[in-house]
Amino acid sequence: MASSTTPGRLKVLLINPPVGPRTIGLRNIARIEPLGLELVGAGISKDHDVRLVDMEVRAADLDDMLREFSPDVAGVTCEIVHVDTAIEALQRVRAAAPDCLRVIGGHHPTVWPQDFDRDGVDIVVLGEGVETFAEICAARAAGADSYDDIPGLMLRDETGLRPTAVPPLPKTLDHQPPPDRSLTARYRDQYFYLFEDSVAAIRTSAGCSFPCIFCSCRVYSQKMFIPRSPELVFEDICATSEDFIMFCDDHSFHDPERMRILGEMLEKAGVRKRYFAYARSDSIVENREVFALWARIGLTLVMTGLEAVDEAALKRTGKKTDIANNEEAMRILQDLGVHLSAGFLVDHDFEKADFKRINTYIGSHPAILLAEFTPLTPFPGTPLYRQTRKKMLTDDRQVYDLQHFLMPTKLPPQQLYRHMIRSYLRVGWRVVKALELWRPSVLFSKRGRRVLIGFLRNFAAFQKAHLNVPPAPQSQPQSDAATGHG
């Protein structure tokens, strides 16, 4: 990886790759700014010429940018469903700028770097990449031909990926700069979340210490919770022009005292925005007053993984909560006027009756506005992946989207996807009634059309989702569909 770059300012290109054609999920109903790249860009913008292309908004922007901007360093962020598209983006960079140093980082490269021992990738960044990427750029600008002295990397050579020293995880995120949102200025009117026409992403923390067997967040943070101080989060929120804030944390209320301080600062300053946050049900129950504070200042929607509607299934997740706790959390949110987006795990032995139980449960709990039905997905690096890896039907990362069935199922997959569609249709109708989306002023608005088209695209994707995963090698048992009772 010899460098011919003259010491000084570099041309740095940051790339947010699109999801692939087989991925289902939020792609059609939400588009969030690439906050990680905005943070990385903020760390180098004073020293280098930084550009950002968001291929999730306009995929053609990468080729357009490469025609006018030949980068010295290219960095791409990557979640698990972006493995193919992220590597493809770097390969396109290499074709246009052969001497460019190609770097990949983010959540999935950290927990499973072996997916990136691929042509087109020079360096994999592990963990928090703001400072590490700045070190890479500084070394490149100084004419370095080796990056072995930078900790937290996987370097690719003719033998494969080899690690540099392992740095300790930071205790806080306070050393990181605020995101440079000027990098996404030309895309900002294209960011939205469900029924919200615009959205800003705020990161208040990283990681989670709870022992859920299916979650890779605690793998990323080595079972640590890494906070950002309420004072710095307050500044970030006040600097945004958008009225709707999405907290991009694994568990925003992991430290309730920190969120109480932040909430009081916002309330005292008269900051009025609407907020979305992830929170565990036990955190809601144990900190009602903190959630009451946030309800007063604009907490609109909380995403909580209820996971199951019976104790035995909930216990198997390792979540360390129970049904009574979930019920109390829903009562609290309903009393506070905060909507719940509830996540339910869909196991691979689910039958029609299991979907019916969840649908009935949702119908009997008015606190639930939205619901997500999540096929149990063994993410690489998790305890669940270690338990089930030999059962996995595919390594195609595009379908590791929490919407595809990746292990052998009791029912034929095509039938399971039909049950998923029916369940989502019930939730969609629930939302229409609750938010009065049937009103012509909403239904025929830009927002209404966008949401309707997004849901229709997802339903179409579910219709052919069974084609994206190879069939199980063993024969499937006869189902109710085969006997005419589907």
C-alpha positions as CSV (number, residue, x, y, z in Angstrom):
1,M,0.0,0.0,0.0
2,A,2.7,2.5,-1.0
3,S,1.7,6.1,-1.1
4,S,2.6,8.6,-3.7
5,T,0.7,11.4,-2.1
6,T,2.6,14.6,-1.4
7,P,2.5,15.5,2.3
8,G,-0.2,18.0,3.0
9,R,-4.0,18.1,2.5
10,L,-5.6,15.0,1.2
11,K,-8.7,14.5,-0.9
12,V,-10.9,12.2,1.2
13,L,-14.1,10.6,-0.1
14,L,-16.6,9.2,2.4
15,I,-19.2,6.8,1.0
16,N,-22.6,5.6,2.4
17,P,-23.4,2.5,0.4
18,P,-26.9,1.5,-0.6
19,V,-28.5,-1.7,0.6
20,G,-28.7,-4.5,-2.0
21,P,-31.7,-5.6,-4.0
22,R,-32.5,-8.5,-1.8
23,T,-32.7,-6.5,1.5
24,I,-36.1,-5.8,3.0
25,G,-36.9,-3.5,5.9
26,L,-36.6,0.2,6.6
27,R,-35.1,0.9,3.2
28,N,-38.5,1.7,1.8
29,I,-40.0,3.6,4.8
30,A,-37.1,5.4,6.3
31,R,-33.8,7.1,5.2
32,I,-31.5,8.3,7.9
33,E,-28.4,10.5,7.5
34,P,-25.1,8.6,7.7
35,L,-24.2,9.9,11.1
36,G,-21.0,7.8,11.5
37,L,-19.5,9.3,8.4
38,E,-20.5,12.8,9.5
39,L,-18.6,12.1,12.7
40,V,-15.6,10.7,10.9
41,G,-15.6,13.7,8.5
42,A,-15.7,16.1,11.4
43,G,-12.5,14.6,12.7
44,I,-10.5,15.4,9.5
45,S,-12.3,18.3,7.9
46,K,-9.9,20.9,9.2
47,D,-6.9,19.2,7.7
48,H,-8.2,17.7,4.5
49,D,-10.7,18.2,1.6
50,V,-13.6,16.0,2.5
51,R,-16.5,15.0,0.3
52,L,-19.4,12.6,1.1
53,V,-21.7,10.7,-1.2
54,D,-24.9,9.1,0.1
55,M,-25.6,6.3,-2.3
56,E,-28.7,5.4,-0.3
57,V,-30.2,8.7,-1.6
58,R,-28.7,8.7,-5.1
59,A,-26.6,5.7,-6.1
60,A,-25.2,7.4,-9.2
61,D,-23.5,10.1,-7.1
62,L,-20.4,7.9,-6.6
63,D,-19.6,7.8,-10.3
64,D,-20.4,11.4,-10.7
65,M,-18.2,12.4,-7.8
66,L,-15.3,10.2,-9.1
67,R,-15.3,12.0,-12.4
68,E,-14.5,15.3,-10.7
69,F,-12.8,14.3,-7.5
70,S,-9.9,11.8,-7.4
71,P,-9.5,10.8,-3.8
72,D,-6.3,9.9,-2.0
73,V,-8.3,8.1,0.7
74,A,-11.8,6.6,0.5
75,G,-13.8,5.4,3.6
76,V,-17.0,3.5,3.5
77,T,-19.3,2.6,6.4
78,C,-20.9,-0.8,6.7
79,E,-23.7,-2.6,8.5
80,I,-24.1,-6.3,7.8
81,V,-26.5,-5.8,4.9
82,H,-24.0,-3.5,3.1
83,V,-21.1,-6.0,2.8
84,D,-21.5,-6.5,-0.9
85,T,-22.4,-2.9,-1.8
86,A,-19.7,-1.4,0.4
87,I,-17.0,-3.6,-1.2
88,E,-18.4,-2.9,-4.7
89,A,-18.2,0.9,-4.0
90,L,-14.5,0.6,-3.0
91,Q,-13.8,-1.4,-6.1
92,R,-15.3,1.3,-8.2
93,V,-13.1,3.8,-6.4
94,R,-10.0,1.7,-7.3
95,A,-11.0,1.6,-10.9
96,A,-11.3,5.4,-11.0
97,A,-8.4,6.2,-8.6
98,P,-5.9,3.3,-8.6
99,D,-3.6,4.8,-6.0
100,C,-6.4,5.6,-3.5
101,L,-6.2,4.0,0.0
102,R,-9.5,2.1,0.6
103,V,-10.8,1.9,4.1
104,I,-13.9,0.2,5.6
105,G,-15.3,0.5,9.1
106,G,-18.5,0.5,11.1
107,H,-20.5,-2.0,13.2
108,H,-20.2,-5.1,11.1
109,P,-16.5,-4.8,10.2
110,T,-15.8,-4.5,13.9
111,V,-17.7,-7.7,15.0
112,W,-16.9,-9.8,11.9
113,P,-13.9,-8.4,9.9
114,Q,-13.3,-11.7,8.1
115,D,-16.1,-10.7,5.7
116,F,-13.8,-8.0,4.3
117,D,-10.8,-10.1,3.3
118,R,-11.8,-9.1,-0.3
119,D,-10.3,-7.5,-3.3
120,G,-10.8,-3.7,-3.1
121,V,-10.3,-3.4,0.7
122,D,-6.9,-2.2,2.1
123,I,-7.8,-1.5,5.7
124,V,-10.5,-2.5,8.1
125,V,-11.1,-0.2,11.1
126,L,-12.3,-1.9,14.3
127,G,-14.4,-0.1,16.8
128,E,-14.8,3.7,17.2
129,G,-13.3,5.0,14.0
130,V,-13.2,8.8,14.4
131,E,-9.7,9.1,15.8
132,T,-8.4,6.0,14.0
133,F,-9.5,7.3,10.5
134,A,-7.9,10.6,11.3
135,E,-4.6,8.8,12.2
136,I,-4.8,6.9,8.9
137,C,-5.2,10.1,6.9
138,A,-2.4,11.8,8.8
139,A,-0.1,8.9,8.0
140,R,-1.1,8.9,4.4
141,A,-0.6,12.6,4.1
142,A,2.9,12.2,5.6
143,G,3.8,9.7,2.8
144,A,3.5,6.5,4.9
145,D,3.8,3.2,3.2
146,S,2.8,1.2,6.4
147,Y,0.0,1.5,8.9
148,D,1.2,-1.1,11.3
149,D,1.8,1.4,14.1
150,I,-1.9,2.5,14.2
151,P,-3.9,0.4,16.6
152,G,-7.3,-1.0,15.9
153,L,-6.8,-2.0,12.3
154,M,-6.9,-5.1,10.1
155,L,-4.4,-4.7,7.3
156,R,-4.9,-6.7,4.1
157,D,-1.8,-8.1,2.3
158,E,-1.1,-11.1,0.1
159,T,-1.7,-13.4,3.1
160,G,-5.1,-12.0,4.1
161,L,-6.1,-9.8,7.0
162,R,-3.6,-9.2,9.9
163,P,-4.3,-7.2,13.0
164,T,-2.4,-4.3,14.5
165,A,-2.4,-3.7,18.3
166,V,-5.8,-3.7,20.0
167,P,-6.6,-0.3,21.6
168,P,-8.7,0.0,24.8
169,L,-12.3,1.1,24.3
170,P,-12.9,4.7,25.3
171,K,-14.8,5.3,28.6
172,T,-16.9,8.0,27.0
173,L,-17.5,9.6,23.6
174,D,-16.8,13.1,24.8
175,H,-13.5,13.2,22.8
176,Q,-15.4,12.9,19.5
177,P,-16.4,16.1,17.7
178,P,-20.0,17.0,16.8
179,P,-21.0,15.6,13.4
180,D,-20.2,17.7,10.3
181,R,-23.7,18.0,8.8
182,S,-22.5,20.2,6.1
183,L,-21.2,17.1,4.4
184,T,-24.8,15.9,3.8
185,A,-26.3,19.4,3.1
186,R,-27.4,18.4,-0.4
187,Y,-29.2,15.3,0.8
188,R,-30.9,16.6,3.9
189,D,-34.3,17.2,2.4
190,Q,-34.3,13.5,1.4
191,Y,-34.0,12.1,5.0
192,F,-37.2,11.0,6.6
193,Y,-38.6,8.4,9.1
194,L,-42.0,6.8,8.5
195,F,-44.5,9.7,8.8
196,E,-41.9,12.4,9.6
197,D,-40.9,14.5,6.6
198,S,-37.4,15.3,8.0
199,V,-35.2,13.7,10.7
200,A,-31.9,14.4,12.4
201,A,-29.8,11.6,13.9
202,I,-28.2,12.1,17.3
203,R,-25.8,9.7,19.0
204,T,-25.8,9.9,22.8
205,S,-24.0,6.6,23.5
206,A,-22.6,3.4,22.1
207,G,-23.0,-0.2,23.2
208,C,-25.1,-2.1,25.7
209,S,-24.2,-4.4,28.6
210,F,-27.4,-6.6,28.7
211,P,-27.0,-10.3,27.7
212,C,-29.5,-10.8,24.9
213,I,-28.1,-13.7,22.9
214,F,-29.2,-12.4,19.5
215,C,-27.8,-8.9,19.7
216,S,-24.4,-7.8,18.3
217,C,-24.4,-4.4,20.1
218,R,-22.8,-5.8,23.2
219,V,-20.2,-7.7,21.0
220,Y,-19.3,-4.4,19.3
221,S,-18.8,-2.6,22.7
222,Q,-17.4,-5.6,24.5
223,K,-20.3,-5.6,26.9
224,M,-19.7,-1.9,27.8
225,F,-22.0,1.1,27.7
226,I,-20.1,4.1,26.4
227,P,-21.9,7.4,27.0
228,R,-21.6,10.9,25.7
229,S,-22.1,13.7,28.3
230,P,-25.5,15.3,28.5
231,E,-23.9,18.7,27.9
232,L,-22.5,17.7,24.6
233,V,-25.7,15.9,23.5
234,F,-27.6,19.1,24.4
235,E,-25.3,21.1,22.1
236,D,-25.8,18.6,19.3
237,I,-29.6,18.7,19.6
238,C,-29.7,22.5,19.7
239,A,-27.5,22.6,16.6
240,T,-30.0,20.7,14.5
241,S,-32.7,22.4,12.4
242,E,-35.0,19.4,12.1
243,D,-37.9,19.0,14.5
244,F,-37.8,15.2,14.8
245,I,-34.7,13.7,16.4
246,M,-33.8,10.0,16.2
247,F,-31.5,8.8,19.0
248,C,-29.2,6.3,17.2
249,D,-28.3,4.4,20.3
250,D,-28.5,0.8,21.3
251,H,-30.3,1.8,24.5
252,S,-30.6,5.6,25.1
253,F,-31.8,5.2,28.7
254,H,-29.2,2.7,29.8
255,D,-28.0,5.4,32.3
256,P,-31.3,7.1,33.4
257,E,-29.6,9.8,35.4
258,R,-27.7,11.0,32.4
259,M,-31.0,11.2,30.4
260,R,-32.7,13.0,33.3
261,I,-30.0,15.7,33.3
262,L,-30.2,16.0,29.5
263,G,-34.0,16.2,29.7
264,E,-33.9,18.9,32.3
265,M,-31.5,21.0,30.3
266,L,-33.7,20.8,27.2
267,E,-36.8,21.6,29.3
268,K,-35.1,24.6,31.0
269,A,-33.9,25.9,27.6
270,G,-37.4,25.6,26.1
271,V,-36.2,23.3,23.3
272,R,-39.2,21.7,21.7
273,K,-38.6,18.8,19.4
274,R,-40.0,15.4,18.9
275,Y,-37.9,12.4,19.8
276,F,-37.6,8.7,19.0
277,A,-35.5,6.4,21.3
278,Y,-34.8,2.8,21.9
279,A,-35.4,1.6,25.5
280,R,-35.8,-1.6,27.4
281,S,-39.1,-2.2,29.1
282,D,-37.5,-2.6,32.5
283,S,-35.8,0.8,32.1
284,I,-39.3,2.3,31.5
285,V,-40.7,0.6,34.6
286,E,-37.8,1.5,36.8
287,N,-37.6,5.2,35.7
288,R,-41.1,6.4,35.2
289,E,-40.3,9.9,36.2
290,V,-37.5,10.2,33.7
291,F,-39.8,9.1,30.9
292,A,-42.5,11.5,32.2
293,L,-39.9,14.3,31.9
294,W,-39.1,13.2,28.3
295,A,-42.8,12.9,27.5
296,R,-43.2,16.6,28.5
297,I,-40.4,17.7,26.2
298,G,-41.4,15.7,23.2
299,L,-40.7,12.0,23.4
300,T,-43.1,10.7,20.8
301,L,-42.1,7.1,20.0
302,V,-40.2,4.5,21.9
303,M,-38.9,1.3,20.3
304,T,-38.9,-1.6,22.7
305,G,-38.2,-5.3,22.0
306,L,-41.1,-7.0,23.8
307,E,-39.8,-10.1,21.9
308,A,-42.5,-12.6,23.0
309,V,-46.0,-12.9,24.4
310,D,-45.2,-15.9,26.7
311,E,-42.7,-16.3,29.5
312,A,-40.9,-19.4,28.1
313,A,-40.2,-17.8,24.8
314,L,-39.1,-14.6,26.4
315,K,-36.7,-16.4,28.8
316,R,-35.0,-18.1,25.9
317,T,-33.9,-14.7,24.5
318,G,-31.7,-14.0,27.5
319,K,-33.4,-10.6,27.7
320,K,-33.8,-10.8,31.5
321,T,-37.3,-9.3,31.5
322,D,-40.7,-10.8,31.9
323,I,-44.3,-10.4,30.5
324,A,-45.5,-8.5,33.6
325,N,-42.7,-6.0,33.2
326,N,-43.6,-5.5,29.5
327,E,-47.2,-5.0,30.5
328,E,-46.3,-2.4,33.1
329,A,-44.0,-0.5,30.6
330,M,-46.9,-0.3,28.1
331,R,-49.2,1.1,30.8
332,I,-46.7,3.7,31.7
333,L,-46.1,4.8,28.1
334,Q,-49.9,4.9,27.4
335,D,-50.4,7.1,30.5
336,L,-47.7,9.4,29.4
337,G,-49.1,9.7,25.8
338,V,-46.0,8.1,24.2
339,H,-46.4,5.7,21.4
340,L,-44.7,2.3,21.4
341,S,-43.1,0.5,18.5
342,A,-42.9,-3.1,19.7
343,G,-40.5,-5.7,18.4
344,F,-41.5,-9.4,18.4
345,L,-39.2,-12.2,17.6
346,V,-40.5,-14.7,15.0
347,D,-38.9,-18.1,15.7
348,H,-38.3,-20.6,13.0
349,D,-40.8,-23.1,14.3
350,F,-43.6,-20.5,14.2
351,E,-47.0,-21.6,12.8
352,K,-50.2,-19.8,12.0
353,A,-51.3,-19.9,15.6
354,D,-48.2,-18.2,16.8
355,F,-48.8,-15.2,14.5
356,K,-52.4,-15.1,15.7
357,R,-51.3,-14.9,19.3
358,I,-49.1,-12.0,18.6
359,N,-51.7,-10.2,16.5
360,T,-54.3,-10.7,19.3
361,Y,-51.8,-9.4,21.8
362,I,-51.1,-6.3,19.8
363,G,-54.9,-5.7,19.3
364,S,-55.5,-5.8,23.1
365,H,-52.7,-3.2,23.9
366,P,-53.6,0.3,22.7
367,A,-50.1,1.6,23.7
368,I,-48.7,-0.3,20.7
369,L,-48.8,1.9,17.6
370,L,-46.2,0.1,15.4
371,A,-44.9,-3.5,15.5
372,E,-42.0,-5.2,13.9
373,F,-42.0,-8.9,13.3
374,T,-38.4,-10.1,13.4
375,P,-37.3,-13.6,12.2
376,L,-34.7,-14.7,14.8
377,T,-31.5,-13.8,13.0
378,P,-28.1,-15.1,14.2
379,F,-25.8,-12.2,13.6
380,P,-22.1,-13.2,13.3
381,G,-20.2,-12.8,16.6
382,T,-23.2,-13.3,18.8
383,P,-23.9,-16.3,21.2
384,L,-26.9,-17.2,19.0
385,Y,-24.6,-17.4,15.9
386,R,-22.2,-19.7,17.7
387,Q,-25.2,-22.0,18.6
388,T,-26.8,-22.1,15.2
389,R,-24.1,-21.5,12.6
390,K,-24.2,-25.0,11.3
391,K,-27.9,-24.6,10.6
392,M,-27.6,-21.4,8.6
393,L,-28.9,-21.7,5.0
394,T,-26.9,-18.9,3.6
395,D,-24.0,-16.5,4.2
396,D,-25.6,-13.9,1.8
397,R,-25.3,-10.8,4.0
398,Q,-28.0,-8.9,2.1
399,V,-30.7,-11.1,3.7
400,Y,-29.4,-10.6,7.2
401,D,-32.0,-7.9,7.5
402,L,-34.2,-9.2,10.3
403,Q,-36.9,-10.0,7.8
404,H,-35.7,-13.2,6.1
405,F,-35.7,-16.7,7.6
406,L,-32.1,-17.9,7.6
407,M,-32.6,-21.3,9.3
408,P,-34.8,-24.3,8.4
409,T,-38.4,-23.5,9.3
410,K,-41.3,-25.7,10.4
411,L,-43.6,-24.2,7.8
412,P,-42.6,-23.6,4.2
413,P,-40.9,-20.2,4.1
414,Q,-43.3,-18.9,1.5
415,Q,-46.2,-19.5,3.9
416,L,-44.3,-17.8,6.7
417,Y,-43.8,-14.7,4.6
418,R,-47.6,-14.6,3.8
419,H,-48.2,-14.6,7.6
420,M,-45.7,-11.7,7.9
421,I,-47.5,-9.8,5.3
422,R,-50.9,-10.3,7.0
423,S,-49.5,-9.2,10.3
424,Y,-48.0,-6.1,8.9
425,L,-51.2,-5.2,7.1
426,R,-53.0,-5.3,10.5
427,V,-50.4,-3.0,11.9
428,G,-50.7,-0.7,9.0
429,W,-54.4,-0.4,9.4
430,R,-53.9,0.2,13.1
431,V,-51.6,3.1,12.3
432,V,-54.0,4.6,9.7
433,K,-56.8,4.6,12.3
434,A,-54.7,5.9,15.2
435,L,-53.1,8.7,13.3
436,E,-56.1,9.4,11.1
437,L,-54.0,8.9,8.0
438,W,-57.2,8.3,6.0
439,R,-57.8,12.0,5.9
440,P,-57.4,13.4,2.3
441,S,-55.0,16.1,3.5
442,V,-52.6,13.3,4.7
443,L,-53.4,10.5,2.3
444,F,-52.7,12.6,-0.8
445,S,-49.8,14.5,0.6
446,K,-46.2,13.8,-0.3
447,R,-45.7,12.1,3.0
448,G,-48.8,10.0,2.6
449,R,-47.8,8.9,-0.9
450,R,-44.2,8.1,0.2
451,V,-45.4,5.9,3.1
452,L,-47.9,4.1,1.0
453,I,-45.4,3.4,-1.8
454,G,-42.8,2.3,0.8
455,F,-45.2,-0.2,2.4
456,L,-46.3,-1.6,-1.1
457,R,-42.6,-2.1,-2.0
458,N,-42.0,-4.0,1.2
459,F,-45.1,-6.2,0.6
460,A,-43.8,-6.9,-2.9
461,A,-40.4,-7.8,-1.5
462,F,-42.0,-10.3,1.0
463,Q,-43.8,-12.0,-1.9
464,K,-40.5,-13.1,-3.3
465,A,-38.4,-13.3,-0.1
466,H,-38.4,-17.1,-0.1
467,L,-36.4,-17.0,-3.4
468,N,-33.5,-15.2,-1.7
469,V,-32.6,-18.0,0.7
470,P,-31.7,-21.5,-0.4
471,P,-34.2,-24.2,0.7
472,A,-33.4,-26.4,3.7
473,P,-31.8,-29.7,2.7
474,Q,-34.3,-31.8,4.5
475,S,-37.9,-32.1,3.3
476,Q,-40.5,-29.7,4.8
477,P,-43.4,-31.2,6.7
478,Q,-46.9,-30.8,5.2
479,S,-48.5,-27.5,6.2
480,D,-52.0,-26.2,6.5
481,A,-51.5,-24.5,3.1
482,A,-51.0,-27.9,1.6
483,T,-54.3,-29.1,3.0
484,G,-56.2,-26.1,2.0
485,H,-56.4,-24.4,5.4
486,G,-53.8,-21.6,4.9
